[in-house]
Amino acid sequence: MSDDAPPRRPLKPATQLVHGGTQRSSFGELSEALYLTQSFAYPTMEAAEARFKGDEPGFIYSRFSNPTVAMFEQRMCLLEGTEAARATASGMAAVTASLLAQLKAGDHVVSARALFGSCLYVVEDLLPRLGIASTLVDGADLEQWKAAVRPETKLFFLESPTNPGLEVYDLSAIADIAHEAGAKLVVDNVFATPLLQKPFDFGADVVVYSATKHIDGQGRCLGGVILASQALIEESVHNFLRQTGPAMSPFNAWVMLKGLETLPLRVAQQTASAAKIADFLATEKVVGRVLYPFRADHPQADLARRQMSGGGTLVSFSMAGGKPAAFRLANALEVIKISNNLGDAKSLITHPATTTHQRLTPEARASLGIGDGLLRLSVGLEDADDLVDDLARGLWAAARA
Ligand SMILES: *Cc1c(COP(=O)(O)O)cnc(C)c1O
């Protein structure tokens, strides 16, 4: 045995996700405490004054921060490898706040067109109503990002992989275009999960999540989180959240903390099953096209492998028989549930054209590759063989017009 103590290496993500950010009270509780409190009592008036002035650390009011929420934020920082995080009531609160906190009337935003439905509403409808112009581009076409830049462009916004087409965008090339224009890149990293894609490594300035999805992972609570450098959070996001109030409930933060403990196991299992299911679907004649970022036939397969460490937990596929075939398939499923949620332990299937993307015109849907036969499958934690059997039953029903 050597005389030197064994080296102390930085803790790996799975370890951080179990222990990171934990702050124990004087009781020494092992599991993270749930501080279900709105406010905090100060020992003296002087202490209250110092805390409000920022001279003394400590909690003031749970709209600003709360110990359970702070533990969740700290654990997310460790996972993402960044300095600061702020939790929000939902993913949409995170997306909206991350944009509005940094923008004012007269500014301009460039965004990929392929967005989660509510994100599209924020960029396309809400921002322009507030005097913030937005341009939607085909996220895969770097020339369109470049051509959309104006002197007043402040932010670029995108999701990758996209919902529901699972297109993959070149984060570092797009970050370079943004930075050249003096703009910042905000990435909605929900579909990739914090484990399979690290947008900060590719130049993103802000990363947002709907914690509702894989971070909870068991379909219980809504939540969101905004991650960035300390400077960016302090300059814009912190005060915006504190004053406008889309705070995460301490209860939800507690559920999310527990979700993070098992995130690596769940994402690994769900990703392995998703890859297996994608390969199974690709062998079936009634299936027109399978979209899965790590399949060789994915249009951005090389980019996906450079940028992600796994293909993710979602598979999209189009039925050659259009909407009737897609409906027959989904209606015949027994294990997989029909739902628009994703990232859940339960496998969920949705028909974007009639649900999440119903609001769009048929032309807008077509431009996003959302045909009437497209189905999006969020792969859960069931045995992959049972999921394949369930889909085989659905495909059999789909083929019987
Ligand atoms: C679900 C989702 C959101 C919105 O999150 P909520 O928690 O439902 O508000 C935003 N972006 C993407 C990509 C999502 O999947």
The ligand as a Gaussian input file, in Angstrom:
#p B3LYP/6-31G(d) Opt

LIG

0 1
 C      -43.312000      19.846000     -21.067000
 C      -42.390000      20.771000     -21.751000
 C      -42.381000      22.136000     -21.453000
 C      -43.350000      22.742000     -20.453000
 O      -43.230000      22.212000     -19.182000
 P      -44.434000      22.187000     -18.116000
 O      -43.768000      21.644000     -16.899000
 O      -45.512000      21.329000     -18.683000
 O      -44.890000      23.603000     -17.951000
 C      -41.497000      22.938000     -22.125000
 N      -40.657000      22.449000     -23.055000
 C      -40.640000      21.146000     -23.381000
 C      -39.693000      20.656000     -24.418000
 C      -41.495000      20.259000     -22.738000
 O      -41.484000      18.963000     -23.057000

